[in-house]
């Protein structure tokens, strides 16, 4: 079933560290008519099309995302979406040699691709828990150029990742042109999924690659048994069954030409084996977000529960995956100053079931160095933090913002957990639970209007220390 056309979602994506490639092939694969079956449920086109010429642009397509993914070239490329799951490469004239990496891999995907997750994908699923994985795909393949027509399935050791998956990349080549070949070397053949394949294997720096090249080639497949190919890869030792299928892509790696390549219909469906764990964890609760200086927000939440146990939490910033953690706290880094960010958290269990999102929490990063002073009309306080992971020191400044001399001052704040004060100077610093107070000593109680005084303390932390919001009062 298709969904109505969704407006374009364009945003800058980091260039993907995508492999390759390849050595000239002896011959171009030809069409295998016996394999081809037209997709019987062709998606309807809409009157209006959506186009992106951004090298890393994306377009929402119902349960799928179409990505431009031009990662190894600066030549102009435009991808056009016409509705359902139909899209085409309308502007492309690449000219790279076929003995290196391709210029681009425009594709349609379902699941989580470098932290960008599609809705309702059914992924991730643990490989050992896969019950059925099927796909249908019909394409248009120009008679010129150098390209492959290939699925790209990503297997990761954890249920999600915001970066390069560390398990296995499974490529399924339906066809190719111009003498290109998969990464690695040809190591065997297979008749998995009822077709004949050449099998290529290779090892990248942090992940394995196994490629299934359809003998004879094809322009479309219907009801392809993708699980049979995954099982074959497990049997060859290329895939760890304890890892997770997190993402399925289908598109065109292009070295030369490329204009006119198109997908006219695509479907990918993965489901767990019957009797497997299908119960998702409860949603995390109590999410809090606290700014840390100008470029970081620290988050914490109460744990979720699950019948088999929660194994990971995925943290989303504005709907995009910011990262994952096994604990109940997370630091989101590399942010912009004076900017509001909204977060939600989802829990995952060992079977890859994903909870509903937590209630959102919003934090605004600080506009400049240190903690912006909190001013109650009498005094302000600001911290400068020196943090080394397991411990920290703080230099604090108290400023009299009133019109009369202070005859004593108190600074108070609350830590989010994991930080413990162990000693201080120029103040009496006490901590009860997460509540901390610092009170003047006799020799620095008097602070004239506009003048400042300093105190400091040290402590230990289980994880990164945070800079909390401070309250300064007279007395």
N, C-alpha and C positions, 0 to 999 in steps of 0.2 A: 504494500500500500504506500502510495506516495503522499507527501504533505505539500501544502501550498508553498509557493516560492518564498524564500526567506531573504531579507535584505543582506547585502554583502557585509561580511565581517572582515575588515581589512586591518591588519596591524603588522608592525615590523616583527619578524621572527628572526631569531639568531640563525646564521648560516649553519646548516647541519653537517656534521662531520661524516658524510656518507661516502666512504670507501673509494675507490676502485681505480682502475680497471684494466683493461682487458686486452686480449691478444687477438690478432686477426683470425677469423675463422676460414676454413677452407671453402665453405659454400654457404649460401644463404638458405635458410629453412624455407620450404614451400608450404602452401596451404594444405591443410588436412581436412578435406571436405567431410569425411566420415565422422569427424569429431564434432562438427559444427551443428548446433541447433539454435534456431532463433529464439530469443527470449520471448516467451509467450505472454508475459505481463509487461509490455513496454510502458515505460513511464510517460505520461502525457506532458507535452511541452506547453509552456506558458507563453503568452503573447510577448511579454517583456523578458529580455535576457539581462544577465548581470556579468560584467567583465572586470577582471583585474589584470593590470600590467605591472603591478608591484612584484618584484622578484620573489618576495616571501609573502605575497598576499594570499588570503583564504576567502572562501565563499561557503556559507552554510547551505546545506542541501538536505534539509529534513534531518534524518538520523545519521547523515554523513557530512563530511567536510571535504571540499575540493581545495587543494593547495597547489600554488604555482611552483614553489620549491625549486627555484632556479638558484643553484648553490655554487656552480663552478664556471660562471660566465657573467659578463656584463651586457651581452647583446639583448636587445628588446625582445620580450616574450609577453604575449597576452593570452589569457585563458578565459573562455566564455562559457557561462552556465546558462542552459536554456530550459531548465525545469526537470523535476523528477531527479534522476541521477545522470542526466545527459550533459556532457560538456565537451569542449573541443579546444585544441591548441590552434588558435587562429592567426597568431603572429609568431613566427619562429623561423630562423634561417641560420642555424648554428653551423660551425665549420671546424670542430675539433677533430684531432686525430683519434682513431679508434684504438690506439695503444695506450691511452690514458683514461682518466675519469670522464664520465659524461658531463655535459653542460648543465643538465636539468633533470628532474624527475617529477613533472606535473602528474598529480594522481588524486584519486578519491580514497578517503580512508574512513574507517570506523574503529573506535577504541581511543587510546591515549597515545598521541604522537608527540614526543618531546614536551610533555606536559599539557598539550592541547587535547582535551577530551571531548568526544562527541556524546550527545545525550542518549541514554537508553541502549547502549551498545551491547550489553551482556558481557563485556570484557572489563577486567581481566578474568581469565579462568585458568586454574592450574592445569597443566598439560595432562596430568594423570586423571583429572576429573572430567576431561572433555568427553561428551557423549556424541554430539553431532556437530560437524563443521562443514557447511556447504556453501557454494558460491556459483552464481551465474554472471557472465560478463560478455557483452558484445561490443566490438570495436570497429573503427574504420582505420585502415592502415594504408597510407600512401605508397605508391610504387617506387618512390625514390627516397634517398636519405640513408642514415645509419642510426638505428635505434633498436631497442627491444620493447616488447609488450609483456609486462611482467607484474605479478603479484609480489609484494614485499611484506612478509609476516615477521613480526618482532617478538622474540621470546626474552623475558627478563627474569632475573633471580628473585626479585621482589614484585609485588602486585602492581607497582607503578614506579615511574622514574621521570624526572624532569629533564634528563639528559640522555646520553647514549646508552641504550640497553646493553646489558653485560652478558646476555645469554647467547642466543643464536638468531641469526637472520636467515629466514627461509625464503628463497626466491623461487617463483614458479613462472617460467618463461613459456608463454603461449606461442611466441613467434619472435623473429628478429630479422634485421636486414642490414646489409652493409658490412658484413664480416665481423661482427662483435661477438664476444664470448663471455661467459660468466667469470667471476673472480675465482682464482685457484686453479685446480686441474680436474680433468675428467677422471673419476675414480670408480665408475660402475654404471649400471643400468637398473631400471626399476619398472615394474608393471603396476605400481600402486594406482588406485582410483580407476582401474580398468583401461589405462593408456600406457604407452611406451615412452619412457623418459631416459635421457642421458643424465647422470648424476655427477655434479661437480662439487668439490669441497675445498675449503680454504680456511685459514686462521688469520683474523685481523688481530690488532694489538690487544683488544679486550673483549672480543666476541668471535664466535664461529660463524661461518657462512656455508650453507648448503643450498645448491641450486638444482632444480628439476627442469630440464629443457625438453619440451615436448617434441618428440621425433616427428618430423613432417610439418609441424607448425599448425596454427589455427588462427582464425579471427574472432571466434567466440566459443564459449563453453556454456553448457546448461547443467545445473545440478552437480558441479564438480565436487567430488568427495575430498575436501581439503584435509579432513581428519586422517584419511588413509595416507596422505603424503606426510603429515606430521608424525604419524605412527612409524612410517618408514624411516624418517629422520631419527626418531628415538632409537629404533632398532640398529641404526648405523653408528650410534654413539654421538651423534651431532647435537642432540637435544636432550637436556636433563628433564625427566618427567616431573620433577619437583618444582620446576620453573613455571612461569606464567605466560600465556599468550595475552599480550596487552594491546596489540594493534595489528590491523590488516589493511594494507594499501593495494591499490591497483592502478597502474599508470604506465608511463613511457619514459624510459631513460634514453635521452637523445644526445647523440654526438654531432650529427650532421642533418641539416634540414629540420624536419619536425612539423612544419605547418600542414594542417589537415588531419593530423592524428586526432582521434575522437573516441569517446565512450558514448554509446547510444543507450546503454542500460547496464546496471550493476546491482548486485545483491550479495551480501555476505551475512550469514547467520551462524552463530555459535551458541551451543547450549550445553549444560552439564549433563553428565550421565544420570539416569534415573537412580534414585536412592542416594545420590550424593548430597552434600550439604548445600542447601539453597537458602538457608535462613540468614539474612543480613544482620549485622550487629545493630544495637540501638544507636541513635544519633548521639554524638558527644554533646555535653551540656556545659554551661558556665564558661563559655569562651570569653576571654578578655584579651585586649590588645593594648599594649603600652608602647609609646614611642621611645626610641633610644637614640639620643642625639639627632643628627640630621638624616641618617641614611639607613636606619634599621627600626623595625617594629618587632617587639617580643610578644609572643602569644602563649597562653596557657589555657587548659580546659580540664574538665573532669572526665575520667575515663568512660568509655562506652563498655557495654557488656555484650557477650555473645555466647552461644551454646558451645562453641568449640574454641573460643578464645580470640581476642583481637590481636592481630599481628602488626598492623601499621595504621597510621593516620595520614591522610592526604590533606594538605593545607592549600586552600584556593584563595588567590588574591583577585578580586573582581571577576571571578568565574574561570580564571586560568590557574593551572596547577603551579603553585610556588615551590613545593617540595613535599617530602614525606619524612616521617619519623616514627620510630617505634615507641617513643615516650609521649608524654602529654604536655610538652612545651616545644616551641619552635621559634627560631629567630629568622626573620625575613630581611635580607640584606640587599645592598645595592640600590636603595630607594632614593627618591628625590626629596630635597628639603621642602618643608612647608607644604606637604601634599597629603591629602586624605586618602587612606587605603581601607577597603572593606574586605573582611576575611570571613570564610566559613571553613569548617573542618568536617571530613567524612572518615569513618572508621572502616577498616577492612579486616576480614577474617582469613584463616589459612586457605579457605576454598576460593578466595577472591570475591566473596560477596561484599557489597558496598552498602554502607548505611545511608540513610537520609542525611542531608546537610544539617549541621548545627545552626542555631540562631546566629545571625551575622554580628560581627563586632568591627568597629571602625576606630582607627587611630590616625592622627595627623602628625607627621614627622616634624621635628623642631626646625625653625628657620635658620639657626646659626649654631656655633659651637656651644657645648655645655647644655645645661638645663635652663630653659627660659624661667626667669624668676617668677615666683608666685607672690603677688603684692596684695596684702590685705589693708593697705593704708598706713601700716606701721613699719614693717620691715620686709625685706625679701631675702631669699636664700637661693643659691645656685651651686650645683655640683660640677666638678671636673673629675672624670673617672679614669683610672688606669687599671685595666682588666687584663689578666693573663690566663683566663680559662678556669683555673681552680682557685684563684684568689684575686683580690683587688684592693686598691687603696682609693680613697676619695679625698680631694681637697675641696672644702666648702667655704663659700663666702657669704657673710651676712651683711646686709646693707641697711642702714637706717633711712627709710624713705619718709619719715614723719618730720614734724617741725620742732620736736623737743627731744632731749637726750633720752636714749633707752637706759633703763636701770635694770636690765636683765632681758634675756631673749630665749626662746625655745623654738627649735626647728623639728618638725615631725613629718614622718612619711610612712608608707606601707610598701613592703617588698612583696613581689608576687610569689615568692617561695624559692627555696634553694640558696638563699643568701643569708649569711650569719655574721654579724659584727663580732670581732674578736678583741678589739682594742681601739682607743682613740686618744687624741691630744687636743688641747685647748678647749675641751668641752667634756661633759659627762654624757657618754653615749650609751644608752641602754636599749635592749631589744626584748620584747615579749611576743613570742610567736612571730608574726610578720610585721608587727607594729614597732617602730623605732623612734626614739626621741633623742635629741642632743640639746643639752642645757649649758648655758654659759658657766664659766668658772668665775671666781671672785675678781680676778685681775682683768677680765675682758667683758665684764657685764655692762660697763658704761660705753655707749656708742653714740657719738654726737650726730646731729642731723647731717645726712649726706656722707657720713663716714662708714667705713667697713671694718670688719674683723674676720679672722679666719679660724677654722677648726678643721680637723681631719680625723679619719678613722681607717681601719683596715678590716678585712673580713675574708671568709672563704665562700666558695660558691660551687654548686653542682651544675655546671653549665655556665653559659655567659651571664655575667652580672648585668643588671639593668639600672637605668637612671630613672628613679620614680619622680612623681610630682610632689613638690615640697610645700609645706605650710610653715610660715614664719610668724610668730606672735610675740608681743612684748610680755615680759614677766617670766 
